[in-house]
Amino acid sequence: MEKNNDALFYTCSLIEYIGRITVNRRPDIIDQLGKETVARIYEYADVFHCEPIEKVANDFIEEYEIKNGEFDNVTACKYLIPDYWDIGSVFERLIEDSYEEQQVIDGLFEVYHSWIEEKISDYNTDFYYQSREYIAVCYEEGEVLD
């Protein structure tokens, strides 16, 4: 897969943004949107990116009637809160490093539904800002490595 896939970066950042404003786990967001919609966001990311992410997120929240949840990892964070673009980038790089281009949407669903999503979404640890290589190896091995 091409490195620095802008469409994947935008898709993952939008998922993060929607998760934050609706206080939902990120796998719950993609499940509510569905694979077809996530694929559409990915395919048309360059078009969606022309509008403020707040508007795009609100459009999807309204269209898919995404209700507020109880997963508030932002308020729970005791330290500097990473930007939604930063976390989108972590997921983008992991998917790029773990899946081929034709597998990107399936890979996105697999990554967000795996154990590593919880580790990346815990902003009280240093895991999310580790190197892309380290995060990819942890994902491949199925655990956080020492």
matplotlib code that plots the C-alpha trace (Angstrom):
import matplotlib.pyplot as plt

x = [0.0, 1.2, 2.7, 0.9, -2.4, -4.4, -7.8, -7.1, -5.7, -8.9, -11.2, -9.4, -9.4, -13.1, -13.8, -11.8, -13.6, -17.1, -16.1, -14.9, -18.0, -20.4, -18.3, -18.4, -15.7, -14.3, -15.4, -18.9, -18.7, -17.6, -20.2, -22.9, -21.7, -21.2, -18.5, -20.2, -20.3, -16.7, -15.6, -17.5, -15.8, -12.4, -13.2, -14.4, -12.2, -10.7, -14.3, -15.3, -12.0, -13.1, -15.6, -14.9, -14.6, -17.2, -19.8, -19.0, -19.0, -22.4, -23.8, -22.9, -24.0, -27.4, -27.8, -26.9, -28.5, -25.4, -26.4, -24.1, -22.2, -20.2, -16.6, -15.0, -11.2, -10.7, -12.0, -10.3, -6.9, -4.7, -2.1, -1.9, -4.8, -3.7, -5.4, -7.9, -5.7, -2.8, -4.8, -6.1, -2.5, -1.6, -4.5, -3.6, 0.0, -0.9, -3.4, -0.9, 1.9, -0.4, -2.6, -2.3, -4.2, -7.0, -7.5, -7.7, -11.3, -11.2, -7.9, -9.5, -12.3, -9.9, -7.6, -10.5, -12.0, -8.7, -7.1, -4.8, -7.7, -8.0, -4.3, -4.2, -7.3, -5.8, -4.3, -2.9, -0.2, 2.6, 1.6, -0.1, 3.0, 5.4, 7.0, 4.9, 7.3, 6.9, 3.1, 2.9, 5.1, 3.0, -0.2, 1.4, 2.5, -0.9, 0.5, 2.4, 6.1, 8.7]
y = [0.0, 3.5, 5.2, 8.2, 7.3, 10.6, 8.9, 6.4, 9.1, 11.2, 8.2, 7.2, 10.8, 11.1, 7.9, 9.3, 12.6, 11.1, 8.8, 11.7, 13.9, 11.0, 9.4, 6.0, 3.4, 3.6, 0.0, 1.0, 3.9, 1.8, -0.8, 1.8, 3.3, -0.1, -1.3, 0.2, 3.7, 3.5, 2.4, 5.4, 7.8, 6.3, 6.5, 10.1, 11.4, 14.1, 15.5, 15.2, 16.9, 20.0, 20.7, 21.2, 17.8, 19.0, 19.3, 16.0, 14.3, 15.8, 14.8, 11.2, 11.3, 12.5, 10.3, 7.1, 8.3, 7.7, 8.1, 9.2, 6.5, 6.3, 5.9, 9.2, 8.6, 12.4, 13.4, 10.4, 11.5, 12.9, 14.3, 16.2, 14.9, 13.8, 15.5, 13.4, 13.9, 12.4, 9.3, 9.0, 8.9, 6.1, 4.0, 4.9, 3.9, 0.6, -0.3, 0.7, -1.4, -4.4, -4.7, -4.4, -1.6, -3.9, -5.0, -1.5, -1.5, -5.1, -4.2, -1.1, -3.2, -5.8, -3.3, -1.4, -4.6, -6.0, -5.7, -2.9, -0.4, -0.3, 0.3, 3.1, 4.7, 4.8, 8.2, 7.7, 5.4, 6.1, 3.4, 5.6, 7.7, 4.8, 4.3, 3.0, 0.0, -0.9, -0.6, -2.8, -5.5, -5.5, -5.8, -8.7, -10.4, -9.9, -8.1, -5.1, -6.1, -5.1]
z = [0.0, -0.7, 2.4, 3.7, 2.2, 2.5, 2.0, 4.7, 7.0, 6.5, 7.0, 10.3, 11.6, 10.8, 12.7, 15.6, 15.5, 15.4, 18.3, 20.4, 19.9, 20.4, 23.2, 21.5, 21.0, 17.5, 16.5, 17.4, 15.1, 12.1, 12.9, 12.9, 9.6, 8.0, 5.6, 2.6, 4.1, 5.4, 1.9, 0.5, 3.0, 1.9, -1.8, -1.6, 1.2, -1.1, -1.6, 2.1, 3.1, 1.3, 4.1, 7.8, 9.5, 12.1, 9.3, 7.7, 11.1, 12.0, 8.6, 9.3, 12.9, 11.8, 8.8, 10.7, 14.0, 16.0, 19.7, 22.4, 24.2, 27.4, 26.2, 27.0, 26.7, 26.2, 29.6, 31.2, 29.8, 32.5, 30.1, 26.9, 24.7, 21.3, 18.4, 16.4, 13.3, 15.4, 16.3, 12.8, 11.6, 14.0, 12.7, 9.1, 9.4, 11.2, 8.4, 5.7, 7.3, 7.8, 4.7, 1.0, -0.9, -2.0, 1.6, 3.1, 4.2, 5.5, 7.2, 8.8, 10.2, 11.5, 13.2, 14.8, 16.1, 17.4, 20.8, 19.6, 19.2, 23.0, 23.5, 20.9, 22.4, 25.9, 26.0, 29.5, 28.1, 25.7, 23.3, 20.7, 20.1, 19.7, 16.3, 13.4, 13.1, 16.8, 16.7, 13.6, 15.1, 18.3, 16.1, 14.2, 17.4, 19.1, 22.2, 23.4, 23.3, 25.9]

ax = plt.figure().add_subplot(projection="3d")
ax.plot(x, y, z, "-o")
ax.set_aspect("equal")
plt.show()
